[in-house]
């Protein structure tokens, strides 16, 4: 009887240890070599890289000092990076501007993102909450509040660049000055 119990315990221990070896590689999709090379070139220190596809983009979720997501086109051209940063990593001008608003004193800061997009200046998004309201506050690096957007928590692609959008020369000149 003792032998049967010992074998059962040994079998359960082996099954449990094999299950813990699962590294969730099945969650990541395969990407073309050109895309992998472009990613590795842009983010040489990235670890825990997981790829997914969405809206015609390849999205790499990884860790590079902070939790980060980078969007690439199918041919390996970088489009955008969203980085979850701590509040204290915001530029001083953004913190100073935000701290002078009602959102700093009467709302709770929930999340801070740094958005780098191709052809557009870097912006910082501070998500604030008050009771059942949530807002995303978009700031330029100089601390200018660009816009406020109601956060509905059901859009995980809210920062995703629209594919195949062509800017006019006038729009490009405007963006270049900003």
C-alpha positions as CSV (number, residue, x, y, z in Angstrom):
1,X,0.0,0.0,0.0
2,X,2.8,2.4,0.9
3,X,4.4,1.7,-2.5
4,X,1.2,2.7,-4.3
5,X,0.9,5.9,-2.4
6,X,4.6,6.7,-3.0
7,X,4.2,6.0,-6.8
8,X,1.0,8.2,-6.9
9,X,2.8,11.1,-5.1
10,X,5.8,10.7,-7.4
11,X,3.6,10.7,-10.5
12,X,1.7,13.8,-9.3
13,X,4.9,15.6,-8.6
14,X,6.3,14.8,-12.1
15,X,3.1,16.0,-13.7
16,X,3.1,19.2,-11.8
17,X,6.8,19.9,-12.6
18,X,6.3,19.3,-16.3
19,X,3.3,21.7,-16.4
20,X,5.3,24.4,-14.8
21,X,7.8,24.2,-17.7
22,X,5.3,25.6,-20.1
23,X,6.6,29.0,-21.3
24,X,3.5,30.0,-23.3
25,X,5.4,30.1,-26.6
26,X,2.0,29.2,-28.2
27,X,0.8,32.7,-27.5
28,X,3.3,34.3,-29.9
29,X,3.0,34.2,-33.7
30,X,5.8,33.7,-36.2
31,X,7.1,36.8,-37.9
32,X,9.1,37.2,-41.1
33,X,12.9,37.3,-40.8
34,X,13.0,41.0,-42.2
35,X,10.6,42.0,-39.4
36,X,12.6,40.2,-36.8
37,X,15.8,41.9,-38.0
38,X,14.2,45.3,-37.9
39,X,12.8,44.7,-34.4
40,X,16.2,43.4,-33.1
41,X,18.0,46.4,-34.6
42,X,15.6,48.9,-33.0
43,X,15.3,47.1,-29.7
44,X,18.6,45.2,-29.1
45,X,17.9,44.9,-25.3
46,X,14.3,43.6,-25.6
47,X,13.5,40.5,-23.6
48,X,10.3,38.4,-23.2
49,X,9.2,39.3,-26.8
50,X,5.8,38.0,-27.8
51,X,4.3,38.8,-31.2
52,X,0.7,39.2,-32.2
53,X,-1.1,40.5,-35.3
54,X,-3.8,43.1,-35.3
55,X,-5.3,45.4,-37.9
56,X,-2.6,44.6,-40.5
57,X,0.3,45.2,-38.0
58,X,2.7,43.0,-36.2
59,X,2.9,44.0,-32.6
60,X,5.8,43.0,-30.4
61,X,5.1,43.1,-26.6
62,X,8.3,43.0,-24.7
63,X,10.3,44.4,-21.8
64,X,13.1,46.9,-22.4
65,X,13.4,48.6,-19.0
66,X,9.6,49.0,-19.0
67,X,6.6,47.1,-20.5
68,X,6.6,48.1,-24.1
69,X,4.6,47.4,-27.3
70,X,5.9,48.2,-30.8
71,X,3.9,48.2,-34.0
72,X,5.5,47.3,-37.3
73,X,4.1,46.9,-40.8
74,X,4.2,43.5,-42.5
75,X,7.4,44.6,-44.4
76,X,9.2,45.5,-41.1
77,X,8.7,49.3,-41.0
78,X,8.3,50.6,-37.5
79,X,5.2,52.7,-36.9
80,X,4.7,53.2,-33.2
81,X,5.9,52.3,-29.7
82,X,3.8,52.5,-26.5
83,X,5.8,52.3,-23.3
84,X,4.2,52.0,-19.9
85,X,6.3,54.4,-17.7
86,X,6.1,55.4,-14.1
87,X,4.8,58.8,-13.3
88,X,8.3,60.1,-12.3
89,X,9.7,59.1,-15.7
90,X,7.5,61.9,-17.3
91,X,9.4,64.9,-18.5
92,X,9.5,67.7,-15.8
93,X,7.4,70.0,-18.0
94,X,4.6,67.4,-18.3
95,X,4.5,66.7,-14.6
96,X,4.5,70.4,-13.8
97,X,1.6,71.0,-16.2
98,X,-0.4,68.1,-15.0
99,X,0.2,68.9,-11.3
100,X,-1.3,72.4,-11.9
101,X,-4.7,70.8,-13.0
102,X,-7.7,69.6,-11.1
103,X,-6.9,66.1,-12.4
104,X,-3.8,65.9,-10.2
105,X,-5.6,67.0,-7.0
106,X,-9.1,65.4,-7.3
107,X,-8.5,62.4,-9.7
108,X,-6.4,59.3,-9.2
109,X,-3.6,58.7,-11.7
110,X,-4.0,55.2,-13.0
111,X,-1.5,54.7,-15.9
112,X,1.1,56.6,-17.8
113,X,2.1,55.9,-21.4
114,X,4.8,57.3,-23.6
115,X,3.8,57.2,-27.3
116,X,6.4,57.4,-30.0
117,X,4.9,57.4,-33.5
118,X,6.5,57.6,-36.9
119,X,6.4,61.2,-38.2
120,X,4.8,62.6,-35.1
121,X,6.3,64.1,-31.9
122,X,6.3,62.0,-28.8
123,X,3.3,62.4,-26.6
124,X,2.6,61.3,-23.0
125,X,-0.8,59.9,-22.0
126,X,-1.9,60.1,-18.3
127,X,-5.0,58.1,-17.5
128,X,-6.9,59.5,-14.6
129,X,-10.0,58.1,-12.7
130,X,-12.6,59.6,-10.5
131,X,-15.4,57.3,-9.3
132,X,-16.6,55.6,-12.5
133,X,-15.1,58.2,-14.9
134,X,-11.9,57.7,-16.8
135,X,-10.0,60.2,-19.0
136,X,-6.8,60.0,-21.0
137,X,-4.9,63.3,-21.0
138,X,-2.5,63.7,-23.9
139,X,0.5,66.0,-23.3
140,X,3.3,67.1,-25.6
141,X,6.9,66.8,-24.3
142,X,6.7,70.5,-23.5
143,X,3.8,70.0,-21.1
144,X,1.0,71.3,-23.4
145,X,-2.3,69.5,-22.8
146,X,-3.2,68.4,-26.4
147,X,-6.5,66.7,-25.8
148,X,-8.7,64.9,-23.3
149,X,-10.4,61.6,-24.3
150,X,-12.9,59.6,-22.4
151,X,-11.3,56.2,-21.7
152,X,-13.9,53.4,-22.2
153,X,-11.5,50.6,-21.3
154,X,-12.7,48.5,-24.2
155,X,-10.1,49.7,-26.8
156,X,-6.8,48.0,-26.6
157,X,-5.8,49.5,-29.9
158,X,-6.5,53.2,-29.0
159,X,-3.1,54.4,-30.0
160,X,-2.8,52.2,-33.1
161,X,-1.9,54.2,-36.2
162,X,-4.5,53.8,-39.0
163,X,-3.0,51.7,-41.7
164,X,-2.5,53.0,-45.2
165,X,-3.2,56.7,-44.3
166,X,-1.6,59.1,-46.7
167,X,-0.8,62.6,-45.4
168,X,-1.1,65.6,-47.7
169,X,2.0,67.8,-48.1
170,X,0.2,70.5,-46.0
171,X,-0.5,68.0,-43.2
172,X,3.2,66.8,-43.3
173,X,4.5,70.4,-43.1
174,X,2.2,71.1,-40.1
175,X,3.4,67.9,-38.3
176,X,7.1,68.7,-39.1
177,X,6.8,72.1,-37.4
178,X,5.3,70.4,-34.3
